[in-house]
Amino acid sequence: MNSVTLMTLGIFVFSLAVFYVFARFTAKLIRQHRDIYGLLYALEEEEKKRR
């Protein structure tokens, strides 16, 4: 293998690693976003009970 092939493979592996980290981060944000709706609903119900 020559140096160009190795460099290309290195860039490809690095790109896959960055994509994987970004995908995990995005999935975590989506989960947090879904969880907040339940909390907001519970807060709203508590406010209604106080009135």
mmCIF file of the N, C-alpha and C atoms, coordinates in Angstrom:
data_MODEL
# 
_entry.id   MODEL 
# 
loop_
_atom_site.group_PDB 
_atom_site.id 
_atom_site.type_symbol 
_atom_site.label_atom_id 
_atom_site.label_alt_id 
_atom_site.label_comp_id 
_atom_site.label_asym_id 
_atom_site.label_entity_id 
_atom_site.label_seq_id 
_atom_site.pdbx_PDB_ins_code 
_atom_site.Cartn_x 
_atom_site.Cartn_y 
_atom_site.Cartn_z 
_atom_site.occupancy 
_atom_site.B_iso_or_equiv 
_atom_site.pdbx_formal_charge 
_atom_site.auth_seq_id 
_atom_site.auth_comp_id 
_atom_site.auth_asym_id 
_atom_site.auth_atom_id 
_atom_site.pdbx_PDB_model_num 
ATOM 1   N N  . MET A 1 1  ? 0.839   -1.190 0.000  1.00 0.00 ? 1  MET A N  1 
ATOM 2   C CA . MET A 1 1  ? 0.000   0.000  0.000  1.00 0.00 ? 1  MET A CA 1 
ATOM 3   C C  . MET A 1 1  ? 0.880   1.247  0.000  1.00 0.00 ? 1  MET A C  1 
ATOM 4   N N  . ASN A 1 2  ? 0.482   2.191  -0.776 1.00 0.00 ? 2  ASN A N  1 
ATOM 5   C CA . ASN A 1 2  ? 1.259   3.424  -0.784 1.00 0.00 ? 2  ASN A CA 1 
ATOM 6   C C  . ASN A 1 2  ? 0.669   4.418  0.217  1.00 0.00 ? 2  ASN A C  1 
ATOM 7   N N  . SER A 1 3  ? 1.319   5.535  0.367  1.00 0.00 ? 3  SER A N  1 
ATOM 8   C CA . SER A 1 3  ? 0.931   6.498  1.401  1.00 0.00 ? 3  SER A CA 1 
ATOM 9   C C  . SER A 1 3  ? -0.412  7.161  1.107  1.00 0.00 ? 3  SER A C  1 
ATOM 10  N N  . VAL A 1 4  ? -0.742  7.321  -0.168 1.00 0.00 ? 4  VAL A N  1 
ATOM 11  C CA . VAL A 1 4  ? -2.025  7.948  -0.526 1.00 0.00 ? 4  VAL A CA 1 
ATOM 12  C C  . VAL A 1 4  ? -3.177  7.042  -0.111 1.00 0.00 ? 4  VAL A C  1 
ATOM 13  N N  . THR A 1 5  ? -3.030  5.754  -0.339 1.00 0.00 ? 5  THR A N  1 
ATOM 14  C CA . THR A 1 5  ? -4.074  4.804  0.051  1.00 0.00 ? 5  THR A CA 1 
ATOM 15  C C  . THR A 1 5  ? -4.239  4.784  1.559  1.00 0.00 ? 5  THR A C  1 
ATOM 16  N N  . LEU A 1 6  ? -3.146  4.781  2.282  1.00 0.00 ? 6  LEU A N  1 
ATOM 17  C CA . LEU A 1 6  ? -3.216  4.781  3.746  1.00 0.00 ? 6  LEU A CA 1 
ATOM 18  C C  . LEU A 1 6  ? -3.856  6.066  4.267  1.00 0.00 ? 6  LEU A C  1 
ATOM 19  N N  . MET A 1 7  ? -3.503  7.190  3.663  1.00 0.00 ? 7  MET A N  1 
ATOM 20  C CA . MET A 1 7  ? -4.079  8.465  4.090  1.00 0.00 ? 7  MET A CA 1 
ATOM 21  C C  . MET A 1 7  ? -5.588  8.478  3.803  1.00 0.00 ? 7  MET A C  1 
ATOM 22  N N  . THR A 1 8  ? -5.992  7.961  2.662  1.00 0.00 ? 8  THR A N  1 
ATOM 23  C CA . THR A 1 8  ? -7.410  7.906  2.301  1.00 0.00 ? 8  THR A CA 1 
ATOM 24  C C  . THR A 1 8  ? -8.168  7.018  3.282  1.00 0.00 ? 8  THR A C  1 
ATOM 25  N N  . LEU A 1 9  ? -7.607  5.867  3.600  1.00 0.00 ? 9  LEU A N  1 
ATOM 26  C CA . LEU A 1 9  ? -8.252  4.981  4.574  1.00 0.00 ? 9  LEU A CA 1 
ATOM 27  C C  . LEU A 1 9  ? -8.333  5.638  5.954  1.00 0.00 ? 9  LEU A C  1 
ATOM 28  N N  . GLY A 1 10 ? -7.281  6.347  6.332  1.00 0.00 ? 10 GLY A N  1 
ATOM 29  C CA . GLY A 1 10 ? -7.287  7.047  7.620  1.00 0.00 ? 10 GLY A CA 1 
ATOM 30  C C  . GLY A 1 10 ? -8.372  8.114  7.680  1.00 0.00 ? 10 GLY A C  1 
ATOM 31  N N  . ILE A 1 11 ? -8.506  8.881  6.617  1.00 0.00 ? 11 ILE A N  1 
ATOM 32  C CA . ILE A 1 11 ? -9.547  9.912  6.565  1.00 0.00 ? 11 ILE A CA 1 
ATOM 33  C C  . ILE A 1 11 ? -10.928 9.261  6.597  1.00 0.00 ? 11 ILE A C  1 
ATOM 34  N N  . PHE A 1 12 ? -11.090 8.159  5.886  1.00 0.00 ? 12 PHE A N  1 
ATOM 35  C CA . PHE A 1 12 ? -12.365 7.451  5.856  1.00 0.00 ? 12 PHE A CA 1 
ATOM 36  C C  . PHE A 1 12 ? -12.746 6.934  7.245  1.00 0.00 ? 12 PHE A C  1 
ATOM 37  N N  . VAL A 1 13 ? -11.808 6.326  7.951  1.00 0.00 ? 13 VAL A N  1 
ATOM 38  C CA . VAL A 1 13 ? -12.066 5.809  9.303  1.00 0.00 ? 13 VAL A CA 1 
ATOM 39  C C  . VAL A 1 13 ? -12.371 6.958  10.249 1.00 0.00 ? 13 VAL A C  1 
ATOM 40  N N  . PHE A 1 14 ? -11.636 8.048  10.140 1.00 0.00 ? 14 PHE A N  1 
ATOM 41  C CA . PHE A 1 14 ? -11.897 9.215  10.982 1.00 0.00 ? 14 PHE A CA 1 
ATOM 42  C C  . PHE A 1 14 ? -13.294 9.778  10.713 1.00 0.00 ? 14 PHE A C  1 
ATOM 43  N N  . SER A 1 15 ? -13.684 9.837  9.447  1.00 0.00 ? 15 SER A N  1 
ATOM 44  C CA . SER A 1 15 ? -15.016 10.334 9.091  1.00 0.00 ? 15 SER A CA 1 
ATOM 45  C C  . SER A 1 15 ? -16.108 9.447  9.670  1.00 0.00 ? 15 SER A C  1 
ATOM 46  N N  . LEU A 1 16 ? -15.916 8.155  9.611  1.00 0.00 ? 16 LEU A N  1 
ATOM 47  C CA . LEU A 1 16 ? -16.896 7.232  10.196 1.00 0.00 ? 16 LEU A CA 1 
ATOM 48  C C  . LEU A 1 16 ? -16.998 7.422  11.707 1.00 0.00 ? 16 LEU A C  1 
ATOM 49  N N  . ALA A 1 17 ? -15.861 7.632  12.362 1.00 0.00 ? 17 ALA A N  1 
ATOM 50  C CA . ALA A 1 17 ? -15.865 7.841  13.808 1.00 0.00 ? 17 ALA A CA 1 
ATOM 51  C C  . ALA A 1 17 ? -16.601 9.134  14.166 1.00 0.00 ? 17 ALA A C  1 
ATOM 52  N N  . VAL A 1 18 ? -16.352 10.198 13.420 1.00 0.00 ? 18 VAL A N  1 
ATOM 53  C CA . VAL A 1 18 ? -17.046 11.475 13.676 1.00 0.00 ? 18 VAL A CA 1 
ATOM 54  C C  . VAL A 1 18 ? -18.545 11.309 13.434 1.00 0.00 ? 18 VAL A C  1 
ATOM 55  N N  . PHE A 1 19 ? -18.921 10.623 12.375 1.00 0.00 ? 19 PHE A N  1 
ATOM 56  C CA . PHE A 1 19 ? -20.328 10.389 12.085 1.00 0.00 ? 19 PHE A CA 1 
ATOM 57  C C  . PHE A 1 19 ? -20.991 9.593  13.207 1.00 0.00 ? 19 PHE A C  1 
ATOM 58  N N  . TYR A 1 20 ? -20.307 8.582  13.722 1.00 0.00 ? 20 TYR A N  1 
ATOM 59  C CA . TYR A 1 20 ? -20.842 7.756  14.803 1.00 0.00 ? 20 TYR A CA 1 
ATOM 60  C C  . TYR A 1 20 ? -21.071 8.592  16.064 1.00 0.00 ? 20 TYR A C  1 
ATOM 61  N N  . VAL A 1 21 ? -20.099 9.425  16.421 1.00 0.00 ? 21 VAL A N  1 
ATOM 62  C CA . VAL A 1 21 ? -20.238 10.274 17.614 1.00 0.00 ? 21 VAL A CA 1 
ATOM 63  C C  . VAL A 1 21 ? -21.381 11.264 17.419 1.00 0.00 ? 21 VAL A C  1 
ATOM 64  N N  . PHE A 1 22 ? -21.483 11.865 16.258 1.00 0.00 ? 22 PHE A N  1 
ATOM 65  C CA . PHE A 1 22 ? -22.557 12.809 15.979 1.00 0.00 ? 22 PHE A CA 1 
ATOM 66  C C  . PHE A 1 22 ? -23.925 12.131 16.029 1.00 0.00 ? 22 PHE A C  1 
ATOM 67  N N  . ALA A 1 23 ? -24.016 10.912 15.500 1.00 0.00 ? 23 ALA A N  1 
ATOM 68  C CA . ALA A 1 23 ? -25.285 10.171 15.517 1.00 0.00 ? 23 ALA A CA 1 
ATOM 69  C C  . ALA A 1 23 ? -25.708 9.853  16.944 1.00 0.00 ? 23 ALA A C  1 
ATOM 70  N N  . ARG A 1 24 ? -24.762 9.461  17.788 1.00 0.00 ? 24 ARG A N  1 
ATOM 71  C CA . ARG A 1 24 ? -25.100 9.173  19.190 1.00 0.00 ? 24 ARG A CA 1 
ATOM 72  C C  . ARG A 1 24 ? -25.548 10.434 19.911 1.00 0.00 ? 24 ARG A C  1 
ATOM 73  N N  . PHE A 1 25 ? -24.867 11.547 19.665 1.00 0.00 ? 25 PHE A N  1 
ATOM 74  C CA . PHE A 1 25 ? -25.224 12.819 20.287 1.00 0.00 ? 25 PHE A CA 1 
ATOM 75  C C  . PHE A 1 25 ? -26.627 13.245 19.853 1.00 0.00 ? 25 PHE A C  1 
ATOM 76  N N  . THR A 1 26 ? -26.923 13.107 18.558 1.00 0.00 ? 26 THR A N  1 
ATOM 77  C CA . THR A 1 26 ? -28.231 13.482 18.043 1.00 0.00 ? 26 THR A CA 1 
ATOM 78  C C  . THR A 1 26 ? -29.323 12.600 18.643 1.00 0.00 ? 26 THR A C  1 
ATOM 79  N N  . ALA A 1 27 ? -29.074 11.304 18.744 1.00 0.00 ? 27 ALA A N  1 
ATOM 80  C CA . ALA A 1 27 ? -30.065 10.397 19.329 1.00 0.00 ? 27 ALA A CA 1 
ATOM 81  C C  . ALA A 1 27 ? -30.322 10.760 20.791 1.00 0.00 ? 27 ALA A C  1 
ATOM 82  N N  . LYS A 1 28 ? -29.277 11.141 21.507 1.00 0.00 ? 28 LYS A N  1 
ATOM 83  C CA . LYS A 1 28 ? -29.437 11.542 22.907 1.00 0.00 ? 28 LYS A CA 1 
ATOM 84  C C  . LYS A 1 28 ? -30.291 12.809 23.009 1.00 0.00 ? 28 LYS A C  1 
ATOM 85  N N  . LEU A 1 29 ? -30.063 13.770 22.132 1.00 0.00 ? 29 LEU A N  1 
ATOM 86  C CA . LEU A 1 29 ? -30.868 14.993 22.136 1.00 0.00 ? 29 LEU A CA 1 
ATOM 87  C C  . LEU A 1 29 ? -32.333 14.705 21.821 1.00 0.00 ? 29 LEU A C  1 
ATOM 88  N N  . ILE A 1 30 ? -32.576 13.799 20.884 1.00 0.00 ? 30 ILE A N  1 
ATOM 89  C CA . ILE A 1 30 ? -33.954 13.450 20.530 1.00 0.00 ? 30 ILE A CA 1 
ATOM 90  C C  . ILE A 1 30 ? -34.644 12.796 21.724 1.00 0.00 ? 30 ILE A C  1 
ATOM 91  N N  . ARG A 1 31 ? -33.952 11.909 22.417 1.00 0.00 ? 31 ARG A N  1 
ATOM 92  C CA . ARG A 1 31 ? -34.535 11.271 23.604 1.00 0.00 ? 31 ARG A CA 1 
ATOM 93  C C  . ARG A 1 31 ? -34.860 12.304 24.669 1.00 0.00 ? 31 ARG A C  1 
ATOM 94  N N  . GLN A 1 32 ? -33.963 13.251 24.899 1.00 0.00 ? 32 GLN A N  1 
ATOM 95  C CA . GLN A 1 32 ? -34.211 14.292 25.894 1.00 0.00 ? 32 GLN A CA 1 
ATOM 96  C C  . GLN A 1 32 ? -35.389 15.154 25.480 1.00 0.00 ? 32 GLN A C  1 
ATOM 97  N N  . HIS A 1 33 ? -35.516 15.431 24.200 1.00 0.00 ? 33 HIS A N  1 
ATOM 98  C CA . HIS A 1 33 ? -36.619 16.254 23.708 1.00 0.00 ? 33 HIS A CA 1 
ATOM 99  C C  . HIS A 1 33 ? -37.955 15.540 23.927 1.00 0.00 ? 33 HIS A C  1 
ATOM 100 N N  . ARG A 1 34 ? -37.984 14.238 23.696 1.00 0.00 ? 34 ARG A N  1 
ATOM 101 C CA . ARG A 1 34 ? -39.215 13.475 23.908 1.00 0.00 ? 34 ARG A CA 1 
ATOM 102 C C  . ARG A 1 34 ? -39.574 13.422 25.385 1.00 0.00 ? 34 ARG A C  1 
ATOM 103 N N  . ASP A 1 35 ? -38.579 13.314 26.255 1.00 0.00 ? 35 ASP A N  1 
ATOM 104 C CA . ASP A 1 35 ? -38.826 13.224 27.689 1.00 0.00 ? 35 ASP A CA 1 
ATOM 105 C C  . ASP A 1 35 ? -39.389 14.519 28.248 1.00 0.00 ? 35 ASP A C  1 
ATOM 106 N N  . ILE A 1 36 ? -39.082 15.651 27.660 1.00 0.00 ? 36 ILE A N  1 
ATOM 107 C CA . ILE A 1 36 ? -39.485 16.933 28.231 1.00 0.00 ? 36 ILE A CA 1 
ATOM 108 C C  . ILE A 1 36 ? -40.991 17.154 28.095 1.00 0.00 ? 36 ILE A C  1 
ATOM 109 N N  . TYR A 1 37 ? -41.644 16.533 27.106 1.00 0.00 ? 37 TYR A N  1 
ATOM 110 C CA . TYR A 1 37 ? -43.084 16.726 26.947 1.00 0.00 ? 37 TYR A CA 1 
ATOM 111 C C  . TYR A 1 37 ? -43.846 16.196 28.158 1.00 0.00 ? 37 TYR A C  1 
ATOM 112 N N  . GLY A 1 38 ? -43.446 15.063 28.684 1.00 0.00 ? 38 GLY A N  1 
ATOM 113 C CA . GLY A 1 38 ? -44.092 14.516 29.874 1.00 0.00 ? 38 GLY A CA 1 
ATOM 114 C C  . GLY A 1 38 ? -43.914 15.423 31.075 1.00 0.00 ? 38 GLY A C  1 
ATOM 115 N N  . LEU A 1 39 ? -42.726 15.978 31.220 1.00 0.00 ? 39 LEU A N  1 
ATOM 116 C CA . LEU A 1 39 ? -42.467 16.886 32.342 1.00 0.00 ? 39 LEU A CA 1 
ATOM 117 C C  . LEU A 1 39 ? -43.285 18.162 32.217 1.00 0.00 ? 39 LEU A C  1 
ATOM 118 N N  . LEU A 1 40 ? -43.366 18.711 31.011 1.00 0.00 ? 40 LEU A N  1 
ATOM 119 C CA . LEU A 1 40 ? -44.150 19.930 30.812 1.00 0.00 ? 40 LEU A CA 1 
ATOM 120 C C  . LEU A 1 40 ? -45.624 19.678 31.082 1.00 0.00 ? 40 LEU A C  1 
ATOM 121 N N  . TYR A 1 41 ? -46.119 18.518 30.693 1.00 0.00 ? 41 TYR A N  1 
ATOM 122 C CA . TYR A 1 41 ? -47.522 18.183 30.940 1.00 0.00 ? 41 TYR A CA 1 
ATOM 123 C C  . TYR A 1 41 ? -47.781 18.070 32.446 1.00 0.00 ? 41 TYR A C  1 
ATOM 124 N N  . ALA A 1 42 ? -46.863 17.428 33.160 1.00 0.00 ? 42 ALA A N  1 
ATOM 125 C CA . ALA A 1 42 ? -47.019 17.286 34.607 1.00 0.00 ? 42 ALA A CA 1 
ATOM 126 C C  . ALA A 1 42 ? -46.992 18.656 35.292 1.00 0.00 ? 42 ALA A C  1 
ATOM 127 N N  . LEU A 1 43 ? -46.112 19.542 34.867 1.00 0.00 ? 43 LEU A N  1 
ATOM 128 C CA . LEU A 1 43 ? -46.065 20.890 35.445 1.00 0.00 ? 43 LEU A CA 1 
ATOM 129 C C  . LEU A 1 43 ? -47.355 21.652 35.171 1.00 0.00 ? 43 LEU A C  1 
ATOM 130 N N  . GLU A 1 44 ? -47.877 21.497 33.970 1.00 0.00 ? 44 GLU A N  1 
ATOM 131 C CA . GLU A 1 44 ? -49.108 22.186 33.620 1.00 0.00 ? 44 GLU A CA 1 
ATOM 132 C C  . GLU A 1 44 ? -50.277 21.671 34.459 1.00 0.00 ? 44 GLU A C  1 
ATOM 133 N N  . GLU A 1 45 ? -50.326 20.369 34.687 1.00 0.00 ? 45 GLU A N  1 
ATOM 134 C CA . GLU A 1 45 ? -51.392 19.799 35.516 1.00 0.00 ? 45 GLU A CA 1 
ATOM 135 C C  . GLU A 1 45 ? -51.284 20.280 36.957 1.00 0.00 ? 45 GLU A C  1 
ATOM 136 N N  . GLU A 1 46 ? -50.068 20.384 37.468 1.00 0.00 ? 46 GLU A N  1 
ATOM 137 C CA . GLU A 1 46 ? -49.878 20.891 38.823 1.00 0.00 ? 46 GLU A CA 1 
ATOM 138 C C  . GLU A 1 46 ? -50.336 22.343 38.944 1.00 0.00 ? 46 GLU A C  1 
ATOM 139 N N  . GLU A 1 47 ? -50.066 23.125 37.917 1.00 0.00 ? 47 GLU A N  1 
ATOM 140 C CA . GLU A 1 47 ? -50.506 24.534 37.931 1.00 0.00 ? 47 GLU A CA 1 
ATOM 141 C C  . GLU A 1 47 ? -52.028 24.637 37.919 1.00 0.00 ? 47 GLU A C  1 
ATOM 142 N N  . LYS A 1 48 ? -52.673 23.742 37.158 1.00 0.00 ? 48 LYS A N  1 
ATOM 143 C CA . LYS A 1 48 ? -54.139 23.747 37.119 1.00 0.00 ? 48 LYS A CA 1 
ATOM 144 C C  . LYS A 1 48 ? -54.728 23.399 38.483 1.00 0.00 ? 48 LYS A C  1 
ATOM 145 N N  . LYS A 1 49 ? -54.086 22.474 39.181 1.00 0.00 ? 49 LYS A N  1 
ATOM 146 C CA . LYS A 1 49 ? -54.578 22.073 40.509 1.00 0.00 ? 49 LYS A CA 1 
ATOM 147 C C  . LYS A 1 49 ? -54.416 23.204 41.516 1.00 0.00 ? 49 LYS A C  1 
ATOM 148 N N  . ARG A 1 50 ? -53.393 24.003 41.375 1.00 0.00 ? 50 ARG A N  1 
ATOM 149 C CA . ARG A 1 50 ? -53.156 25.106 42.315 1.00 0.00 ? 50 ARG A CA 1 
ATOM 150 C C  . ARG A 1 50 ? -54.183 26.231 42.163 1.00 0.00 ? 50 ARG A C  1 
ATOM 151 N N  . ARG A 1 51 ? -54.724 26.386 40.990 1.00 0.00 ? 51 ARG A N  1 
ATOM 152 C CA . ARG A 1 51 ? -55.678 27.487 40.733 1.00 0.00 ? 51 ARG A CA 1 
ATOM 153 C C  . ARG A 1 51 ? -57.031 27.201 41.266 1.00 0.00 ? 51 ARG A C  1 
# 
